[in-house]
Amino acid sequence: MSGETEADLRPTDFLPAPFFDMVHYISLYKIKKGKTDEDLEEMIRISRSCFHRLNEVHNFRSGRSIDPESPYAFFISADFESRDKLAMFRDDPNYARFEEEVVKPYTNTGPEYVFETEPGRHPKYS
């Protein structure tokens, strides 16, 4: 605490480091031609069964677009405590299963986004 008084500290100075590392991951997917609404429902089911058991994943979501004109009909998103946890997620066998059972047969991959979710914290340190 290098000479700072209690009055100089912000409330966040007392929080443990993992509080600052949160990132949010979003991946959008284009569905291959010829796939049906039933296929899309199966994709959602498989994605949820692949990821609900992973400790690294928080607030996992998957679903379909409500805009029929959107090029991206399917998405997954999740929160991670750090970029390292996101990397662990991508290396997990359940993610590989998702890639094999959903991404390759049903989609043309789309963009992925990773957002730092702690304001005031430099993303370099996430």
C-alpha positions in Angstrom: 0.0 0.0 0.0 3.0 2.3 -0.6 2.1 5.2 1.7 -1.5 5.5 0.7 -4.0 6.3 3.4 -7.4 4.5 3.7 -9.0 7.6 2.3 -6.8 7.3 -0.9 -8.0 3.8 -1.7 -10.9 3.0 -4.0 -13.4 0.3 -3.0 -12.1 -1.9 -5.8 -8.6 -1.9 -4.2 -9.9 -4.4 -1.7 -11.4 -6.8 -4.2 -9.5 -10.0 -5.1 -7.7 -9.9 -8.5 -10.1 -12.4 -10.3 -12.9 -9.8 -9.9 -11.1 -7.7 -12.5 -10.4 -10.4 -15.1 -13.9 -11.1 -16.3 -14.3 -11.4 -20.1 -17.4 -12.1 -22.1 -17.2 -14.3 -25.2 -19.7 -14.3 -28.1 -19.6 -16.4 -31.2 -22.0 -16.1 -34.1 -22.7 -18.8 -36.7 -24.2 -18.9 -40.1 -26.3 -22.0 -40.7 -25.4 -24.2 -43.7 -28.0 -24.4 -46.5 -30.5 -27.2 -46.2 -30.6 -27.2 -42.4 -34.0 -27.1 -40.7 -35.5 -25.6 -37.5 -35.2 -29.1 -36.0 -31.5 -29.0 -36.8 -31.2 -25.6 -35.1 -33.0 -27.0 -32.0 -30.6 -29.9 -31.9 -27.6 -27.5 -32.1 -28.9 -25.6 -29.1 -29.5 -28.8 -27.2 -26.0 -30.2 -28.0 -24.3 -26.9 -27.1 -26.0 -26.7 -23.7 -25.1 -30.4 -22.9 -21.5 -29.8 -23.9 -20.9 -26.7 -21.8 -23.1 -26.8 -18.7 -20.6 -29.0 -16.8 -17.5 -26.8 -17.4 -16.3 -25.0 -14.3 -14.6 -22.3 -16.4 -17.9 -21.3 -18.1 -20.3 -18.9 -16.3 -23.6 -17.7 -17.7 -23.5 -19.9 -20.8 -26.1 -19.1 -23.4 -26.9 -20.5 -26.8 -29.9 -19.7 -29.0 -31.3 -18.6 -32.3 -31.8 -15.3 -33.9 -35.3 -13.8 -33.8 -34.6 -11.9 -37.0 -35.2 -14.1 -40.1 -33.0 -11.8 -42.2 -30.0 -12.1 -40.0 -27.1 -14.0 -41.5 -26.2 -15.4 -38.1 -29.0 -17.7 -37.0 -27.1 -19.3 -34.0 -24.9 -18.0 -31.2 -23.1 -19.0 -28.1 -22.0 -16.7 -25.3 -20.4 -17.1 -21.9 -18.5 -15.3 -19.2 -15.0 -16.3 -18.1 -13.0 -15.2 -15.1 -10.0 -14.5 -17.3 -8.5 -14.9 -20.8 -6.7 -18.0 -19.4 -10.1 -19.6 -18.5 -11.3 -18.8 -22.0 -8.2 -20.6 -23.4 -8.9 -23.5 -21.1 -12.5 -23.6 -22.5 -11.3 -23.8 -26.1 -8.9 -26.7 -25.1 -11.6 -28.6 -23.3 -12.8 -32.0 -24.8 -16.4 -30.7 -24.5 -15.5 -27.8 -26.8 -14.0 -30.2 -29.2 -17.2 -32.3 -29.1 -19.2 -29.1 -29.8 -16.9 -28.3 -32.8 -17.4 -31.8 -34.2 -21.1 -32.3 -33.5 -22.4 -28.7 -34.2 -20.0 -26.4 -35.8 -18.6 -28.6 -38.6 -21.9 -30.3 -39.7 -24.3 -27.5 -39.3 -22.6 -24.1 -39.6 -20.2 -21.9 -41.5 -18.3 -20.3 -38.7 -18.8 -16.6 -38.1 -17.2 -14.0 -36.0 -16.1 -14.4 -32.5 -15.9 -11.5 -30.0 -14.2 -11.2 -26.6 -15.1 -8.3 -24.4 -13.5 -7.1 -21.2 -16.3 -6.6 -18.7 -14.7 -4.7 -15.9 -14.8 -0.9 -16.6 -11.7 1.1 -15.8 -9.4 -2.0 -16.0 -7.0 -2.0 -19.0 -8.0 -5.0 -21.3 -4.3 -5.9 -21.5 -4.5 -7.1 -17.9 -7.6 -9.2 -18.4 
